[in-house]
Amino acid sequence: MDVVIAGAHGAIGRRLTRLLAARGDRVRGLLRNPDHVADVESDGGIPIVCDLESATLAEVATAIDGADAVVFAAGAGAGSGAARKLTVDRDGAILLAEAAQQAQVARYVIVSAVGAEDPPAGDEVFSVYLQAKAAADAAVMASALAWTVLRPGLLTDDAGTGSVRLDLDPYRGEVTRDDVAAVLDAVLHGQRAVGRVLYVNGGEHPVETALDDALR
Ligand SMILES: NC(=O)c1ccc[n+]([C@@H]2O[C@H](COP(=O)([O-])OP(=O)(O)OC[C@H]3O[C@@H](n4cnc5c(N)ncnc54)[C@H](OP(=O)(O)O)[C@@H]3O)[C@@H](O)[C@H]2O)c1
């Protein structure tokens, strides 16, 4: 499979690159800081410097040309203000979706967040973050893409367990970044999660079983 990950140097992006590369997929990793090129290469990815806050639609479309799927795993990050929630988490995700349609990349998987289903009003940073996630998800879901929206609970850097809880209705727990990457890997290598919103948390069922149960 040929996959492009936006946010390839992020904590989930790096884990997903390693998983996909290990199974023999071709992985292009979009990153914004040229200092991170060597890390993405060492993960098994093909680094492409592409700042989603300044790249044009044509540039992003060229970067993802020929891919089977794109993953939006970028984010402004915990230390950022409200403005970058809008320029990265909302506009970056939407730009990638537009580029996917232009480049005829059919599949789009977005890492959103629990709470995006009902974002709070107001201009407090976390509210804006969830508003940005909600707007990005809505744009992706309204597109002609074969989309999947993943909404994890609180992310941790604990070692993955390989077991998760997947819900179609909102559920707020915790989940390791390793396990989110494992769910992304599984979702990408099948069609059953197309057109679905999945809440992703730590749980008791192996990823494939959890997918079967949630999507039956
Ligand atoms: N923290 C939580 O508990 C939580 C819960 C649910 C969902 N999420 C979401 O899960 C996603 C992944 O989380 P994570 O922990 O892997 O995030 P992360 O480690 O902060 O990675 C985000 C990546 O996005 C990149 N990025 C930022 N601005 C960019 C731009 N303009 N162009 C291209 N790339 C850009 C960052 O690059 P730089 O290194 O250059 O900044 C970074 O590598 C995020 O969307 C996050 O909002 C988080």
The ligand as an ORCA input file, in Angstrom:
! r2SCAN-3c Opt
* xyz 0 1
  N      -3.079     15.014     23.147
  C      -4.193     14.320     23.219
  O      -4.568     13.810     24.297
  C      -5.017     14.111     21.980
  C      -6.224     13.457     22.086
  C      -6.961     13.181     20.936
  C      -6.460     13.575     19.702
  N      -5.280     14.243     19.601
  C      -4.798     14.607     18.249
  O      -4.005     13.547     17.748
  C      -3.189     14.052     16.689
  C      -1.802     13.478     16.785
  O      -1.303     13.645     18.108
  P       0.271     13.530     18.400
  O       0.417     13.403     19.863
  O       0.903     12.548     17.492
  O       0.708     15.017     17.961
  P       2.143     15.681     17.850
  O       3.204     14.770     18.402
  O       2.029     17.063     18.406
  O       2.400     15.738     16.275
  C       1.788     16.674     15.476
  C       2.682     16.890     14.274
  O       2.056     17.847     13.421
  C       3.078     18.619     12.851
  N       2.679     19.912     12.350
  C       2.352     21.018     13.070
  N       2.134     22.038     12.248
  C       2.337     21.580     10.990
  C       2.273     22.178      9.720
  N       1.983     23.476      9.568
  N       2.557     21.424      8.642
  C       2.888     20.124      8.766
  N       2.972     19.492      9.954
  C       2.692     20.228     11.051
  C       4.070     18.793     13.973
  O       5.302     19.184     13.413
  P       6.420     19.978     14.280
  O       7.121     18.888     15.045
  O       7.241     20.641     13.262
  O       5.651     20.918     15.172
  C       4.070     17.427     14.623
  O       5.065     16.611     14.071
  C      -3.263     15.557     16.764
  O      -4.126     16.020     15.743
  C      -3.915     15.797     18.126
  O      -4.653     16.992     18.150
  C      -4.555     14.504     20.716
*
